[in-house]
Every structure is written in structure tokens, then in C-alpha cells.
Amino acid sequence: EAGSEDIDILPNGLAFISSGLKYPGIKSFAPDKPGEIFLVDLNEDNPRAVELRISRGFDLASFNPHGISTYVD
């Protein structure tokens, strides 16, 4: 809803999107909401972003993603 900060598309058509970056002095659409990572399968007829669940034990309150990259082995 508030836009993405970065996107990385894998060769198989899966796209990972980071969202929720906050900078001091720049308006945030959701200042109290932590950052998020979304997945989009670009091979689908109607692709839609699905929020990925982040593992327990991760400090979500301070998650402020700036960029995203993937490594394919």
C-alpha cells in the first residue's frame, strides 16, 4: 500500500520486495509499522504481493529494510 523500497527478481520469476523504509525527516505512511518482505510470482496470470512471515526471534520492531538482494547457488 505504501510502496516498496527495493525489488530483486530471480531467474524463475519470483520477485522479493522490501517495504517499510523509514528515514528521519521523510514522511512515512505507516510510522509505527515495522518493515516487511513480500513475494510476487510473476509467472501467475494475476500476480499479487504476499507478505512473507518472518521467523520468531527476529526483532520486527526495529526492522527497517533498505534494499534487498538474493543469492542463487
C-alpha positions as CSV (number, residue, x, y, z in Angstrom):
1,E,0.0,0.0,0.0
2,A,2.8,2.4,0.8
3,G,5.2,1.4,-1.9
4,S,8.4,-0.6,-2.0
5,E,12.0,0.3,-1.2
6,D,13.6,-2.3,-3.5
7,I,12.9,-5.4,-5.5
8,D,15.0,-8.4,-6.6
9,I,13.7,-10.7,-9.3
10,L,15.0,-14.3,-9.6
11,P,15.5,-16.0,-12.9
12,N,12.5,-18.2,-12.2
13,G,10.2,-15.2,-12.0
14,L,9.9,-14.9,-8.2
15,A,10.2,-11.3,-7.0
16,F,11.2,-10.3,-3.5
17,I,10.1,-6.8,-2.4
18,S,11.3,-4.9,0.7
19,S,8.9,-2.3,2.1
20,G,8.8,0.0,5.2
21,L,12.0,2.0,5.0
22,K,11.9,5.0,7.3
23,Y,14.3,8.0,7.1
24,P,14.3,10.8,9.6
25,G,12.6,13.8,8.2
26,I,10.8,11.9,5.4
27,K,7.1,11.2,5.7
28,S,6.2,7.6,6.4
29,F,2.8,6.2,5.5
30,A,3.0,3.8,8.5
31,P,5.4,5.2,11.1
32,D,4.6,2.6,13.7
33,K,4.5,-0.4,11.4
34,P,7.7,-2.5,11.0
35,G,9.2,-3.2,7.6
36,E,8.1,-6.1,5.5
37,I,9.2,-8.5,2.8
38,F,6.8,-9.5,0.1
39,L,6.9,-12.3,-2.6
40,V,5.3,-12.0,-6.0
41,D,5.2,-14.8,-8.5
42,L,5.5,-13.0,-11.9
43,N,4.6,-16.2,-13.7
44,E,1.0,-16.0,-12.5
45,D,-1.8,-14.5,-14.6
46,N,-2.7,-12.1,-11.8
47,P,0.4,-11.7,-9.7
48,R,-0.1,-10.3,-6.2
49,A,2.2,-9.5,-3.4
50,V,2.1,-11.9,-0.4
51,E,3.7,-10.8,2.9
52,L,6.3,-13.3,4.0
53,R,6.2,-14.4,7.6
54,I,9.5,-13.6,9.4
55,S,10.9,-16.2,11.8
56,R,10.3,-15.9,15.5
57,G,13.1,-14.4,17.5
58,F,13.7,-11.7,14.8
59,D,13.4,-8.1,16.1
60,L,10.5,-7.0,14.0
61,A,10.0,-3.7,15.9
62,S,13.3,-2.4,14.5
63,F,13.1,-4.0,11.0
64,N,13.7,-1.1,8.6
65,P,14.8,-2.7,5.3
66,H,16.9,-0.7,2.9
67,G,17.4,-2.7,-0.2
68,I,17.2,-6.4,-0.9
69,S,19.3,-9.0,-2.7
70,T,19.3,-12.7,-3.3
71,Y,22.0,-15.3,-3.8
72,V,21.2,-18.3,-6.0
73,D,23.5,-21.3,-5.6
